[in-house]
Amino acid sequence: MKERKQTNFKGKITKKRYCCQNAGITLIAIVVTIITLLILAGVTINLAIGDYGIIGKAEDASNLYANTSIEEKTTLSEMKNKVKEQKEKRENDGSTKIKDSSGKLIDLANIETYYGHELTYNDQTYQLFLVDELGKYSNKEGRIWIQRKDYFSMTASQLSNNFETTGIATPNSILWQVNPDLDSKYGNEIRALNSWSSSLKGVAYLCNTENWNSTYVKSEDLEKGAYSIGGASVEMYCDAYNKARKVNSSSPGFFNAKAFNNNGFYGYRYKPGNGNSTWPVDEDGYGYWTDQINYPILTSEFNSMFILSGSNSQWLSSPATERDYNLAVVYASSKHLSGYNYMASSGYNVRPMVSLPYSMEIQLTN
């Protein structure tokens, strides 16, 4: 406690004591401090455990890290799978699973060199006919097509007695897959018809896998997606022929086949690469025959894969456009592609085809 001297009005010196001045200031300071601390404590607690507090943020960060870690692992796994797929794709692009007679994998770049080479399948002799890596004739699924070395007799009565109407109206049926130009130009138009020409019915029979699978396809391969049809389509035939002979679209011996509509008769016409058909019927030079004089199909080429000897002509799984009952045919005696009325013919045959998945392993025997 402090004293302070003070002179009064009479000149006397008095002493006045101040006992509570400093104590009052201290109490106020304590109260202010306590209030401040409480406010700071509240703010701190809210920052720590509130909805947007440090602890909540830490938990969010932890959850985010966990989720990110899972996503990164998933992304990494997906990337690994994609790398694996790309690797397998590159391997498939570089070589098929077709082996030559020595057991060596054949490079895809040289596969046409082996067209016509024989292999044994289902205890029967076949020939490598066409490797369709892009799936042009099977809804963009890569396929290997092999053809019976010998033929199976198919008379006019057999075709006419087994006309097929089922399956023609189905857009994804084999008939449309192996005849893509016919499908792209006239498929919807044909499928909308109430009835079909005998030519289309005959082709539908050849393209109905149920007529051929049990005889020509191994049962275990059916489960893998293999199937059989009665013969190559004319587009497949021309494709394989041109590739085997290594000719391009401007070469004299190149075979073209295109779909046409001849007054309601839907089918194919042909012409060589550098000129007109033997019997041209349109301004582009397409007609009913290929040029058998200058560009004959020879039995001596490719182990007789494209034409049979003698008078053994063969039907193809495509309609011809000249008239009704006409199918595309490889005409043996004249050595050319044509369209022919199968009701007026004899000595005609089919060479069944088996379509194998691109990944299937096969080995050639010669």
C-alpha positions as CSV (number, residue, x, y, z in Angstrom):
1,M,0.0,0.0,0.0
2,K,1.4,3.4,-1.0
3,E,1.0,6.8,0.7
4,R,1.1,10.2,-1.0
5,K,1.6,13.5,0.7
6,Q,-0.8,16.3,-0.1
7,T,-1.1,20.0,1.3
8,N,-4.6,21.0,2.2
9,F,-6.1,24.5,2.0
10,K,-4.8,25.4,5.5
11,G,-1.3,24.5,4.5
12,K,-1.2,21.3,6.4
13,I,0.3,18.3,5.0
14,T,-2.0,15.2,4.9
15,K,-1.4,11.7,3.9
16,K,-3.9,9.8,1.7
17,R,-3.7,6.1,1.2
18,Y,-4.7,4.2,-2.0
19,C,-5.2,0.5,-1.2
20,C,-7.2,-0.9,-4.1
21,Q,-6.0,0.9,-7.3
22,N,-3.5,-1.6,-8.5
23,A,-5.6,-4.6,-7.4
24,G,-8.6,-3.5,-9.5
25,I,-6.5,-3.3,-12.7
26,T,-5.2,-6.8,-12.1
27,L,-8.7,-8.3,-11.6
28,I,-9.9,-6.8,-14.9
29,A,-6.9,-8.0,-16.7
30,I,-7.5,-11.5,-15.3
31,V,-11.1,-11.5,-16.4
32,V,-10.2,-10.2,-19.9
33,T,-7.5,-12.8,-20.1
34,I,-9.8,-15.6,-19.0
35,I,-12.5,-14.5,-21.6
36,T,-9.8,-14.3,-24.3
37,L,-8.6,-17.7,-23.4
38,L,-12.1,-19.1,-23.5
39,I,-12.7,-17.6,-26.9
40,L,-9.3,-18.9,-28.2
41,A,-10.1,-22.3,-26.7
42,G,-13.5,-22.4,-28.4
43,V,-11.9,-21.4,-31.7
44,T,-9.2,-23.9,-31.3
45,I,-11.6,-26.7,-30.4
46,N,-13.8,-25.8,-33.4
47,L,-10.7,-25.8,-35.6
48,A,-9.7,-29.1,-34.2
49,I,-12.9,-31.1,-34.1
50,G,-15.5,-29.1,-36.0
51,D,-17.1,-30.1,-39.3
52,Y,-14.3,-28.4,-41.1
53,G,-11.7,-28.9,-38.4
54,I,-8.2,-30.2,-38.5
55,I,-9.2,-33.7,-37.3
56,G,-12.0,-33.8,-39.9
57,K,-9.6,-32.6,-42.6
58,A,-7.1,-35.2,-41.5
59,E,-9.7,-37.9,-41.7
60,D,-10.8,-36.6,-45.1
61,A,-7.2,-36.6,-46.2
62,S,-6.7,-40.1,-44.9
63,N,-9.8,-41.3,-46.7
64,L,-8.8,-39.5,-49.9
65,Y,-5.4,-41.0,-49.8
66,A,-6.9,-44.5,-49.3
67,N,-9.3,-44.0,-52.1
68,T,-6.6,-42.5,-54.3
69,S,-4.4,-45.5,-53.5
70,I,-7.1,-47.9,-54.5
71,E,-7.8,-45.9,-57.7
72,E,-4.1,-45.8,-58.5
73,K,-3.8,-49.6,-58.0
74,T,-6.9,-50.1,-60.2
75,T,-5.5,-47.8,-62.9
76,L,-2.1,-49.5,-62.7
77,S,-3.8,-52.9,-63.1
78,E,-5.8,-51.6,-66.0
79,M,-2.7,-50.2,-67.6
80,K,-0.9,-53.5,-67.1
81,N,-3.8,-55.3,-68.8
82,K,-3.8,-52.9,-71.7
83,V,-0.1,-53.3,-72.1
84,K,-0.6,-57.1,-72.1
85,E,-3.4,-56.8,-74.6
86,Q,-1.3,-54.5,-76.8
87,K,1.6,-56.9,-76.6
88,E,-0.6,-59.9,-77.5
89,K,-2.0,-57.8,-80.3
90,R,1.4,-56.9,-81.6
91,E,2.4,-60.6,-81.5
92,N,-0.7,-61.6,-83.3
93,D,-0.2,-58.8,-85.9
94,G,3.3,-60.1,-86.5
95,S,2.6,-63.8,-86.7
96,T,-0.4,-66.1,-86.7
97,K,-0.7,-69.3,-84.8
98,I,-0.4,-71.2,-88.1
99,K,2.7,-73.3,-88.3
100,D,4.5,-74.6,-91.4
101,S,5.3,-78.2,-91.9
102,S,8.4,-77.8,-89.8
103,G,6.4,-76.4,-86.8
104,K,7.6,-72.9,-87.3
105,L,5.1,-70.0,-86.8
106,I,4.3,-68.3,-90.1
107,D,4.7,-64.6,-90.2
108,L,1.5,-62.8,-91.3
109,A,3.3,-60.8,-93.9
110,N,4.1,-64.0,-95.8
111,I,0.9,-65.9,-95.1
112,E,-0.4,-65.7,-98.7
113,T,2.6,-67.8,-99.8
114,Y,1.0,-70.7,-97.9
115,Y,-2.4,-70.5,-99.5
116,G,-3.3,-73.9,-101.0
117,H,-1.0,-75.7,-98.6
118,E,-2.6,-78.8,-97.0
119,L,-3.4,-79.6,-93.4
120,T,-5.3,-82.3,-91.7
121,Y,-8.4,-81.3,-89.7
122,N,-11.0,-83.6,-88.3
123,D,-9.3,-86.5,-90.1
124,Q,-9.9,-84.9,-93.5
125,T,-7.5,-83.1,-95.8
126,Y,-8.0,-79.3,-96.1
127,Q,-6.2,-76.4,-97.6
128,L,-5.4,-73.0,-96.1
129,F,-7.7,-70.8,-98.1
130,L,-7.9,-67.3,-96.5
131,V,-6.6,-65.7,-93.3
132,D,-9.0,-62.9,-92.6
133,E,-7.2,-61.0,-89.8
134,L,-9.6,-58.0,-89.9
135,G,-12.8,-60.1,-89.9
136,K,-14.2,-58.8,-93.2
137,Y,-16.3,-61.9,-93.5
138,S,-17.2,-62.5,-89.9
139,N,-18.4,-59.3,-88.2
140,K,-14.8,-58.0,-87.7
141,E,-13.7,-61.1,-85.8
142,G,-10.4,-62.4,-87.2
143,R,-10.8,-65.9,-88.7
144,I,-8.8,-68.6,-90.5
145,W,-10.7,-70.2,-93.4
146,I,-9.7,-73.7,-94.6
147,Q,-11.3,-75.5,-97.5
148,R,-11.8,-79.2,-98.2
149,K,-9.2,-80.5,-100.6
150,D,-11.7,-82.7,-102.4
151,Y,-15.3,-81.9,-103.3
152,F,-18.8,-83.0,-102.2
153,S,-21.3,-83.6,-104.9
154,M,-24.2,-81.2,-104.8
155,T,-26.8,-81.7,-107.5
156,A,-29.5,-79.3,-108.6
157,S,-32.2,-81.4,-107.0
158,Q,-30.3,-81.4,-103.7
159,L,-30.1,-77.7,-103.6
160,S,-33.7,-77.2,-104.7
161,N,-35.0,-79.8,-102.3
162,N,-33.3,-78.1,-99.4
163,F,-34.1,-74.5,-100.0
164,E,-33.6,-72.4,-96.9
165,T,-35.8,-69.5,-95.9
166,T,-34.8,-69.4,-92.2
167,G,-32.0,-67.1,-91.4
168,I,-32.2,-64.9,-94.5
169,A,-34.0,-62.2,-92.6
170,T,-31.5,-62.2,-89.7
171,P,-29.0,-59.3,-90.3
172,N,-26.1,-61.2,-88.6
173,S,-26.6,-64.5,-90.3
174,I,-23.6,-66.1,-92.1
175,L,-25.1,-65.4,-95.5
176,W,-24.7,-61.7,-95.0
177,Q,-21.3,-61.9,-93.3
178,V,-19.6,-63.8,-96.1
179,N,-21.3,-61.5,-98.7
180,P,-20.6,-58.1,-97.3
181,D,-21.1,-56.1,-100.5
182,L,-24.5,-57.7,-101.0
183,D,-25.4,-56.9,-97.4
184,S,-24.2,-53.3,-97.5
185,K,-26.0,-52.5,-100.8
186,Y,-29.2,-54.5,-100.6
187,G,-29.4,-56.3,-97.3
188,N,-32.2,-54.3,-95.8
189,E,-34.0,-54.2,-99.1
190,I,-33.9,-58.0,-99.4
191,R,-34.7,-58.7,-95.8
192,A,-37.9,-56.6,-96.2
193,L,-39.2,-58.8,-99.0
194,N,-42.1,-61.2,-98.4
195,S,-40.4,-63.9,-100.5
196,W,-37.0,-64.6,-101.8
197,S,-35.6,-65.8,-105.1
198,S,-34.5,-69.3,-105.5
199,S,-30.9,-68.1,-105.9
200,L,-31.0,-66.6,-102.3
201,K,-32.7,-69.7,-101.0
202,G,-29.9,-71.9,-102.4
203,V,-27.2,-69.7,-100.9
204,A,-29.0,-69.7,-97.6
205,Y,-28.8,-73.5,-97.6
206,L,-25.1,-73.3,-98.3
207,C,-24.6,-70.8,-95.5
208,N,-26.6,-72.6,-92.9
209,T,-24.0,-73.9,-90.5
210,E,-26.4,-76.5,-89.2
211,N,-26.2,-78.3,-92.5
212,W,-22.4,-78.7,-92.3
213,N,-21.1,-78.5,-88.7
214,S,-21.7,-82.1,-87.6
215,T,-19.7,-83.4,-90.6
216,Y,-16.9,-81.0,-90.9
217,V,-16.2,-79.4,-87.5
218,K,-14.8,-81.0,-84.4
219,S,-17.2,-80.9,-81.5
220,E,-14.7,-79.3,-79.2
221,D,-14.0,-76.6,-81.7
222,L,-17.7,-75.7,-82.0
223,E,-17.5,-74.5,-78.4
224,K,-14.6,-72.3,-79.4
225,G,-16.6,-70.6,-82.2
226,A,-15.6,-72.7,-85.2
227,Y,-18.3,-73.4,-87.9
228,S,-18.7,-74.7,-91.4
229,I,-20.5,-73.6,-94.6
230,G,-20.9,-75.2,-98.0
231,G,-18.3,-73.2,-99.8
232,A,-16.6,-69.8,-100.1
233,S,-18.5,-66.8,-101.1
234,V,-17.5,-65.1,-104.4
235,E,-16.0,-62.2,-102.5
236,M,-13.9,-64.5,-100.3
237,Y,-12.9,-66.4,-103.4
238,C,-11.7,-63.3,-105.3
239,D,-10.0,-62.0,-102.1
240,A,-8.0,-65.2,-101.6
241,Y,-7.3,-65.5,-105.4
242,N,-5.9,-62.0,-105.6
243,K,-3.8,-62.3,-102.5
244,A,-2.4,-65.7,-103.5
245,R,-1.4,-64.4,-106.9
246,K,-0.1,-61.1,-105.3
247,V,-1.9,-58.8,-107.7
248,N,-3.5,-55.4,-107.1
249,S,-6.7,-53.9,-108.3
250,S,-5.1,-52.5,-111.5
251,S,-3.4,-55.7,-112.5
252,P,-4.8,-57.7,-115.5
253,G,-5.4,-60.8,-113.5
254,F,-7.2,-59.2,-110.6
255,F,-10.7,-60.5,-110.1
256,N,-13.4,-58.0,-109.0
257,A,-16.9,-59.1,-107.8
258,K,-19.7,-56.7,-106.9
259,A,-23.3,-57.0,-106.0
260,F,-26.1,-55.8,-108.3
261,N,-29.8,-55.8,-108.5
262,N,-31.0,-57.1,-111.9
263,N,-34.8,-56.4,-111.9
264,G,-35.2,-58.0,-108.5
265,F,-32.6,-60.7,-109.0
266,Y,-29.9,-59.8,-106.4
267,G,-26.4,-61.2,-106.9
268,Y,-22.9,-60.7,-108.2
269,R,-21.1,-59.8,-111.4
270,Y,-17.4,-59.8,-112.2
271,K,-14.7,-58.2,-114.2
272,P,-10.8,-58.3,-114.4
273,G,-8.8,-55.5,-113.0
274,N,-7.8,-53.8,-116.2
275,G,-10.7,-54.3,-118.5
276,N,-14.3,-55.5,-119.0
277,S,-15.9,-58.8,-118.4
278,T,-16.2,-61.3,-121.2
279,W,-19.9,-60.5,-121.3
280,P,-20.2,-56.9,-119.9
281,V,-23.7,-55.8,-119.1
282,D,-23.1,-52.4,-117.5
283,E,-21.1,-49.2,-118.1
284,D,-18.4,-50.2,-115.6
285,G,-17.6,-53.4,-117.5
286,Y,-19.0,-55.9,-115.0
287,G,-20.7,-58.9,-116.4
288,Y,-21.6,-62.6,-115.9
289,W,-18.2,-64.1,-116.7
290,T,-14.6,-63.4,-115.9
291,D,-12.2,-63.4,-118.9
292,Q,-11.5,-67.2,-119.3
293,I,-9.4,-66.6,-122.5
294,N,-6.8,-64.2,-121.2
295,Y,-7.0,-64.9,-117.5
296,P,-8.0,-68.5,-117.0
297,I,-8.1,-70.1,-113.5
298,L,-5.7,-73.0,-113.6
299,T,-5.6,-76.3,-111.7
300,S,-1.9,-76.1,-111.7
301,E,-1.9,-73.1,-109.5
302,F,-1.9,-73.3,-105.7
303,N,-2.5,-77.0,-105.5
304,S,-5.8,-76.8,-107.4
305,M,-7.2,-74.7,-104.5
306,F,-9.2,-72.4,-106.8
307,I,-10.5,-74.8,-109.4
308,L,-11.1,-78.6,-109.6
309,S,-9.8,-80.7,-112.4
310,G,-11.9,-81.9,-115.3
311,S,-15.6,-81.1,-115.3
312,N,-15.9,-80.7,-111.6
313,S,-17.2,-77.2,-111.3
314,Q,-18.1,-75.9,-107.9
315,W,-20.8,-73.7,-106.4
316,L,-19.9,-70.7,-104.3
317,S,-22.0,-69.3,-101.5
318,S,-23.2,-66.3,-103.4
319,P,-26.1,-65.6,-105.7
320,A,-25.5,-64.6,-109.3
321,T,-27.6,-61.8,-110.8
322,E,-28.4,-63.0,-114.4
323,R,-31.7,-64.7,-113.5
324,D,-33.4,-66.8,-110.9
325,Y,-31.9,-70.1,-109.8
326,N,-28.4,-68.7,-110.6
327,L,-25.5,-69.2,-108.2
328,A,-22.0,-68.0,-108.5
329,V,-19.9,-70.8,-109.8
330,V,-16.3,-71.7,-110.6
331,Y,-16.8,-73.2,-114.1
332,A,-14.2,-75.9,-114.5
333,S,-14.3,-76.6,-118.2
334,S,-13.9,-73.0,-119.2
335,K,-11.8,-72.0,-116.2
336,H,-13.6,-68.9,-115.2
337,L,-16.0,-67.4,-112.6
338,S,-19.6,-67.3,-113.7
339,G,-23.2,-67.4,-112.7
340,Y,-25.2,-70.4,-113.6
341,N,-28.7,-71.8,-113.4
342,Y,-28.3,-74.8,-111.1
343,M,-31.6,-76.3,-112.2
344,A,-30.2,-76.9,-115.6
345,S,-26.8,-78.2,-114.6
346,S,-25.1,-81.4,-113.6
347,G,-21.6,-82.3,-112.4
348,Y,-21.5,-79.5,-109.9
349,N,-20.1,-79.8,-106.5
350,V,-19.3,-77.9,-103.3
351,R,-16.1,-77.7,-101.3
352,P,-17.1,-77.1,-97.7
353,M,-15.2,-74.4,-95.7
354,V,-14.4,-74.4,-92.0
355,S,-14.0,-71.1,-90.2
356,L,-11.7,-71.2,-87.3
357,P,-11.0,-68.5,-84.6
358,Y,-8.0,-66.5,-85.4
359,S,-6.3,-67.6,-82.2
360,M,-6.6,-71.3,-83.0
361,E,-3.3,-73.2,-83.6
362,I,-3.0,-75.2,-86.8
363,Q,-0.1,-76.9,-88.6
364,L,0.3,-77.3,-92.3
365,T,1.5,-80.7,-93.6
366,N,3.2,-79.5,-96.8
